[in-house]
Structure formats: C-alpha cells, structure tokens
Amino acid sequence: MPNITVARRQNALALFQDYAEKALAKGASPKGLEQAFAATLQISPSMWSQIKSSRPIGDKLARQIEQHQGKPVGWLDEARVD
C-alpha cells in the first residue's frame, strides 16, 4: 500500500509544477508564482510552504485542493508513475 502522505505531497507538487509551467509560458514572472498558486487553492502561502516541506495533507485539505484544481475526488491520493 503506497504511503498516502507521500502521494498527496507528490501530487500537490505536480499540480504546482503544471501551474508554474503554464503561467511561465504565458509570460508570468517566476516571482510570486507560489503565492499565486496558494491563492488558487485558497490557502495561505505559509500553508503551501509547509505542505511542500513536511506538513501532511489531511482529507479536508486534499478535497479542497482537488476541487480548486478541477480534479476528481481522490485524485490527490493516487500514486502516480512519471
């Protein structure tokens, strides 16, 4: 059984990577991308920073991230292979 904490963090980071690539392709400045991404998830930049480093993503926050990123319920929980 894959570790759900690790899967959620990896998937959240993948969502940010996708967001950043699209924003940069549109000519956005790299400065402020993390804050802007946090805003799209309706969380604070501080919370996003904690998630990236070590904070586990609970069920409620996982569903919130999925909703704001247009992903189906449970998407964040699934281990992905690159």
NUFI-31887 format. One record per residue: x, y, z of N, C-alpha, C in turn; residue in one letter. Coordinates in steps of 0.1 Angstrom, whole numbers, padded with zeros to 4 digits, always signed. Layout:
XYZXYZXYZA ...
***
This chain:
+0009-0012+0000+0000+0000+0000+0009+0012+0000M +0007+0021-0010+0016+0033-0010+0012+0043+0001P +0022+0050+0005+0020+0060+0016+0012+0072+0011N +0000+0074+0016-0009+0084+0012-0003+0098+0014I +0004+0100+0025+0010+0113+0028+0020+0116+0017T +0028+0107+0013+0038+0109+0002+0031+0112-0011V +0021+0104-0014+0014+0105-0027+0007+0119-0028A +0001+0123-0017-0006+0136-0017+0004+0147-0019R +0016+0147-0012+0026+0157-0014+0031+0157-0028R +0034+0146-0034+0040+0145-0047+0030+0150-0057Q +0017+0147-0056+0007+0151-0065+0004+0166-0064N +0005+0171-0052+0003+0186-0050+0015+0193-0056A +0027+0188-0055+0039+0194-0062+0037+0193-0077L +0032+0182-0082+0030+0181-0096+0020+0191-0101A +0009+0194-0093-0001+0204-0097+0006+0217-0097L +0015+0220-0088+0022+0233-0088+0031+0234-0100F +0038+0223-0103+0047+0223-0115+0039+0226-0128Q +0028+0220-0129+0019+0223-0141+0014+0237-0141D +0010+0242-0129+0006+0256-0128+0017+0265-0132Y +0029+0263-0127+0040+0272-0129+0044+0272-0144A +0044+0260-0150+0048+0259-0164+0038+0267-0173E +0026+0265-0170+0015+0273-0178+0017+0288-0176K +0019+0292-0163+0020+0306-0161+0032+0312-0167A +0043+0305-0167+0056+0310-0173+0054+0310-0188L +0047+0301-0194+0045+0300-0208+0037+0313-0213A +0028+0318-0204+0020+0329-0207+0028+0342-0204K +0040+0341-0199+0048+0353-0197+0048+0358-0183G +0043+0350-0174+0043+0355-0160+0057+0354-0154A +0059+0363-0144+0072+0363-0138+0073+0352-0128S +0085+0346-0126+0086+0335-0117+0084+0339-0102P +0086+0352-0100+0085+0357-0086+0070+0358-0083K +0066+0352-0072+0052+0353-0068+0043+0341-0073G +0049+0332-0080+0041+0321-0085+0036+0312-0074L +0044+0310-0064+0040+0301-0053+0028+0308-0045E +0029+0321-0043+0018+0328-0036+0005+0327-0045Q +0007+0329-0058-0005+0329-0067-0011+0315-0067A -0002+0304-0067-0008+0291-0066-0015+0288-0053F -0009+0293-0042-0016+0291-0029-0030+0298-0030A -0030+0309-0036-0043+0317-0037-0053+0309-0045A -0049+0302-0055-0059+0294-0063-0064+0282-0055T -0056+0278-0045-0061+0267-0036-0069+0272-0024L -0069+0285-0023-0075+0292-0011-0068+0288+0002Q -0055+0287+0001-0047+0285+0013-0037+0296+0014I -0031+0298+0026-0020+0308+0027-0007+0304+0021S +0001+0313+0017+0014+0309+0012+0022+0302+0022P +0020+0305+0035+0027+0298+0046+0023+0283+0046S +0010+0281+0044+0005+0267+0044+0011+0259+0032M +0011+0266+0021+0017+0259+0009+0032+0256+0012W +0039+0265+0018+0053+0262+0021+0054+0250+0030S +0046+0249+0040+0046+0238+0049+0043+0225+0042Q +0033+0225+0033+0029+0213+0026+0041+0208+0018I +0048+0217+0011+0060+0214+0003+0070+0207+0011K +0072+0211+0023+0083+0206+0031+0080+0193+0039S +0069+0195+0047+0067+0183+0056+0053+0182+0061S +0044+0192+0060+0031+0191+0066+0022+0181+0058R +0017+0171+0065+0008+0162+0058-0005+0169+0053P -0010+0164+0042-0023+0170+0037-0034+0161+0042I -0043+0167+0050-0054+0159+0055-0065+0157+0045G -0075+0149+0049-0086+0147+0039-0093+0159+0035D -0096+0168+0044-0104+0180+0040-0096+0189+0031K -0083+0191+0034-0075+0199+0025-0072+0192+0012L -0071+0179+0012-0069+0172-0001-0081+0174-0010A -0093+0173-0005-0105+0175-0013-0106+0190-0018R -0102+0199-0009-0102+0213-0013-0092+0216-0025Q -0081+0210-0024-0071+0212-0035-0076+0206-0048I -0082+0194-0047-0088+0187-0059-0098+0196-0065E -0107+0201-0056-0118+0209-0061-0113+0221-0069Q -0104+0228-0063-0099+0241-0069-0090+0238-0081H -0085+0226-0082-0077+0223-0094-0085+0215-0105Q -0098+0213-0102-0106+0206-0112-0103+0191-0113G -0099+0185-0102-0096+0171-0102-0107+0163-0095K -0109+0151-0099-0119+0143-0093-0115+0140-0078P -0125+0137-0070-0123+0133-0056-0114+0121-0055V -0104+0122-0047-0095+0110-0046-0082+0111-0055G -0082+0121-0064-0071+0122-0073-0058+0124-0066W -0058+0132-0056-0045+0135-0049-0040+0123-0041L -0049+0113-0038-0045+0101-0030-0038+0091-0039D -0039+0091-0052-0034+0081-0060-0019+0083-0064E -0011+0072-0061+0003+0072-0065+0004+0073-0080A +0013+0081-0085+0015+0083-0100+0029+0079-0104R +0030+0074-0116+0043+0070-0121+0046+0080-0132V +0058+0086-0131+0062+0096-0141+0067+0089-0154D 
***
